[in-house]
Amino acid sequence: MLVRGSPRRPRSIEELLGPELMRRLDRIDLHSRKLFPGRLPGERRSKKRGQSVEFDDYRPYVHGDDLRRIDWKVYARLDRVVLKLFLEEEDLSLHIAIDASASMGAGGEKWNKLLFCQRLAMALGYIGLVKQNRVSVSVFGGRRLERLPEMRGRRQVQRLGQFLLGVENAGQGNPGAGADFNSALRTIAMSRQGKGVMVVLSDFLERDGYEDGLRALAGAGGYDTWCLQVLSPGEIDPTTEADEDLSGGVVGDLRLMDIETGAAAEVTVSSALIKRYRERLEEYCANLSSYCAAREMVHMIVRSDSDVATMLLEDLRKRGMLR
């Protein structure tokens, strides 16, 4: 993998999202494919019966029920004592795990994978906070796991933004640095309390595989896990000129360095080799998708040159994470 430098780092939340996108995000909310018991009132409607104002159903009165919930109009009309049931509004827990390992520095200044993940994490966290859900973030890939503890409410948006603005690529100028993907996810799975939506932002390009880490998340129980595999245009198609890292494409005799380990290899890049690379990448991603599906996780390939607004307002809404 070729990486020629880090992008200019955003200095504010507005640079990560922009005021117009933030206004549009105010109109959507997180959604889970699973039902979880919330701890605090929120803006997410659940199928659990509660005290909200949205009517759901009736049930017969039993001794000890709150008399204020009796529908006296039904009693007058049908001579039956029934209680009104309402949909309860509950908060939802969102945890975002960001891979900041060396390989996430790919994509050049414009389509840097880690920068894309920072923007996407900021957007998802913003949605969660303004809708009164609980949000927490973990960043792995550096020398240790960095965590932003669970928080709630619009007032925490600045705190989330400052944390994400401080995220750095672990391998910049230091090949081989970084925490192990699988051990990081195991730690996250063991340390998380409660249940909710888990979003893993990574390229999932791991020498030692991704299975152990994802297995730990699945085994923790209760997570609605989304694996968003972020790849740069040049990783998807090495002949593209979209990556500044790969300007003019990759062709001829090259000396390539593994950014994760620092190991170098002399390679003659031909059209046949590019074809095999594409086949291997397609197979790798298909295996990841199958592994996730078998554990009721969602896998999506996301290009780092994707428009964040389109990703949120269209793609993730269609897949059911947002509504």
C-alpha positions, 0 to 999 in steps of 0.5 A: 500500500502506498501512502504519501502523507497525511491530510490537513486535519480539520480544526472544527466540527463545522469542518467535519460536517458543515452547518447545512449537513448538521441541520439535515441530520437534526431530522433523522434518528438512529434505529436498531434492528433489535429491541433493547430496554433503554435506561432513560427517556429518549426520542426512540419509539420502542414496542415496550409499553410505557407512559408516552402520549402515543396510543398503542392498544387496550388491555382489560383492567386488573386490580392495582392498575392506575385508575387514571389510565382507564378509558372512561369513554369505552366504559360508557359505550361498552360497559367494559373497564379497559386501560389505554396502552402507550408506546414508550420512548426509550434511549438507544445506546450507540458505540462507535469503534474507529480503526486508526491503524496505519492502513487507514492512512490510505487515500491521499489528502482528499480521500483519506480513509481515517478522515472519512471515518472521523466525519462519519463518526461525527455525523452518527454521534451527532444524530445520537446525541441530539436525539437524546441517545447514549453515545460512546467512542473507542479508537484503536490502532494506536499504542493503546485503546482511546475511549470517550465514555458514554454521554448523552444530550446535545450539549455533549456535541462539542465534547464528541467533536474535540475527541474526534478532531484529536484522532491521529493515524497510528502508523504515520511515519511509524510502520508497524505501530498500532494495537491489534484489531482483534484484541481491541474488539475483544476489549471493547466487547468485554468492557461495554455494559448494556446493549445497543448499536455497535458501528465498526469503522475499519478497512478490515484488512488485517494480516491476522484476520478479523474473525476473533474480534467480530466473534467477541462482539457477537458473543457479547450478546445484544449488539446490533453490529454494523461493519462499515468497511472503508476502502479508498478508490485506489484500493478498490481499483489500483489503476485509478487516479482518484488517490493522490497516493496512486497518482497515475495508477500503479504500473511497472517495476515498483518497490512496495512497502507494507504500511502495517509491518514496514516490510518491503517487496519488489513487484512488477505490476502488470494487467494480469497482476491487477486482475488477480488483485481485484479478484482477491479483494472481491473474494476477501470482501465476500468472505467478510460479508458472509462471516458477518451475515452468519452472526447477524451483523451488517457488512457494507463496503464504503468508498472513502470518496463517498459523499457523507450526506448521501451515505447517511441520508440515503444508504444507511436509511435504506439499510435501516440504521437511520430513519 
